[in-house]
């Protein structure tokens, strides 16, 4: 089962992109203020989850009137709203998560969001916006990704701890490279072939592709 999680971080995710992602998802979750983002795009979430500290009262009232399921938590809590949403997905047979509006703005929140996503590798998480795509790789749930988009910028960043990775089809290929957490050696590579592959042998990494110099992010090559 596929889930779309939408938060309210200040990143550019167009209504058209949200509509496409929602149409490909079995469940759409508004993560606190993300419910307002969804409703503004004309999308009715399946579930609203969080402590409701960043959602407009009018949006919350509209969700209640429309019968949207609410899972409310106290503001004084030990987990972020994103973590609560990911935990809900893990408990409800979701096996693939796309998250929007969870990075951008405050650096501490963005780093924590990537950390939270990396703690749920069984959900095969990815992050999507109009400017960037991020895939989380970890063994054994998802060990590799094939990417297309010659000239696209690709960065590989280790999360949570050391990681060992291989990258082929890139301008600067690497094999069995050991990266420490947040190591800068995996930044700003470029796809130099028709396709590229990043494979993780140990640890967890984020494979990040941004729009750079007018070149759009890489896209995942569909499995044959």
SVG drawing of the C-alpha trace seen along z (x, -y; Angstrom):
<svg xmlns="http://www.w3.org/2000/svg" viewBox="-19 -29 55 37">
<polyline fill="none" stroke="black" stroke-width="0.4" points="0.0,0.0 1.3,-3.5 1.0,-6.5 1.5,-10.2 2.5,-12.3 2.2,-16.1 3.6,-18.5 3.7,-22.3 7.5,-23.0 8.2,-25.9 9.2,-24.0 7.7,-24.4 5.4,-21.4 2.9,-22.4 -0.8,-21.4 -0.3,-19.5 2.4,-17.4 0.4,-16.8 -2.6,-15.7 -0.4,-13.3 1.1,-11.8 -2.3,-11.6 -3.8,-9.8 -1.0,-7.2 -1.5,-6.7 -3.8,-4.5 -3.9,-6.8 -3.1,-10.6 -2.0,-11.9 -2.0,-15.5 0.9,-16.0 -0.5,-18.7 -0.4,-21.9 0.0,-19.8 -3.7,-19.3 -4.1,-23.0 -1.7,-22.4 -3.7,-19.5 -7.1,-21.3 -5.7,-24.3 -4.8,-22.0 -8.3,-20.6 -7.2,-17.3 -9.1,-15.8 -6.7,-13.8 -7.6,-10.4 -6.2,-11.2 -4.9,-14.2 -2.3,-13.5 -0.2,-15.6 -0.5,-17.9 -2.4,-20.6 0.0,-23.4 0.6,-24.6 -2.8,-24.1 -5.2,-27.0 -8.4,-26.6 -10.6,-27.0 -8.7,-24.2 -9.1,-22.0 -12.8,-22.8 -13.2,-22.0 -11.5,-18.6 -13.9,-17.8 -16.9,-18.8 -15.7,-16.6 -15.4,-13.6 -11.6,-13.3 -10.1,-11.0 -8.1,-12.8 -5.3,-11.4 -4.4,-14.1 -1.5,-14.2 -0.5,-16.6 1.9,-19.4 4.2,-18.3 5.4,-15.0 8.7,-13.2 8.1,-12.6 7.7,-14.9 4.4,-14.9 6.3,-13.3 7.5,-10.5 3.9,-9.9 2.7,-9.7 5.5,-7.3 4.7,-5.1 1.0,-5.1 2.1,-3.9 4.3,-1.2 1.3,0.0 -1.2,0.0 0.3,2.1 1.9,-0.7 5.1,0.4 5.9,-2.7 5.9,-6.3 6.3,-9.6 6.7,-12.7 6.2,-16.3 6.6,-19.5 8.9,-17.9 12.1,-19.7 13.0,-23.3 13.0,-26.3 14.6,-25.5 17.7,-23.3 17.2,-21.5 13.7,-20.4 15.0,-19.3 17.8,-17.2 15.5,-15.7 13.0,-14.8 15.6,-12.9 16.6,-11.2 13.0,-10.2 12.5,-8.8 15.7,-6.8 14.4,-5.1 11.6,-3.5 13.4,-1.7 10.6,0.8 8.5,-2.0 11.0,-2.6 10.6,-6.4 11.3,-9.1 10.9,-12.9 9.5,-14.9 9.2,-18.6 9.3,-20.6 13.1,-21.1 14.3,-17.9 13.9,-14.2 15.3,-12.2 15.4,-8.5 16.5,-6.7 18.5,-3.5 19.2,-0.9 19.7,2.9 17.8,5.1 14.7,3.1 16.1,1.1 19.7,1.7 20.0,-0.2 18.4,-2.7 18.7,-3.2 18.5,-6.8 18.2,-8.5 18.8,-12.0 22.2,-12.6 23.8,-15.7 21.6,-15.7 23.2,-16.5 23.2,-13.6 24.5,-13.6 24.9,-10.7 24.8,-11.5 25.2,-8.9 22.6,-9.2 22.6,-7.9 26.2,-6.6 28.8,-5.3 27.8,-3.8 29.5,-1.9 28.3,-2.8 29.0,-2.2 28.0,-4.6 28.3,-3.9 27.3,-5.8 28.5,-9.0 31.2,-11.5 33.1,-10.5 32.4,-6.8 33.1,-5.2 33.1,-1.6 32.8,-0.4 33.3,-4.0 33.0,-4.4 31.2,-7.6 30.8,-8.9 27.6,-10.5 26.9,-13.8 30.3,-13.3 30.7,-15.8 32.6,-13.5 29.4,-12.3 28.1,-15.7 27.4,-17.2 28.1,-14.2 26.7,-14.1 25.1,-11.4 27.4,-10.9 25.7,-7.9 22.2,-7.1 21.6,-5.6 23.4,-5.5 23.1,-3.3 23.7,-3.9 24.0,-0.8 24.4,-0.7 26.3,2.1 26.0,1.1 24.3,-1.7 21.7,-4.2 22.1,-6.9 20.0,-9.6 20.4,-9.9 19.5,-13.5 19.0,-15.1 18.2,-18.9 17.6,-21.1 21.1,-22.6 22.0,-25.1 18.6,-24.5 19.0,-20.8 16.1,-19.0 16.5,-16.3 17.3,-12.7 14.3,-10.4 14.1,-6.8 14.3,-4.3 11.3,-2.0 12.1,1.6 11.7,3.8"/>
</svg>
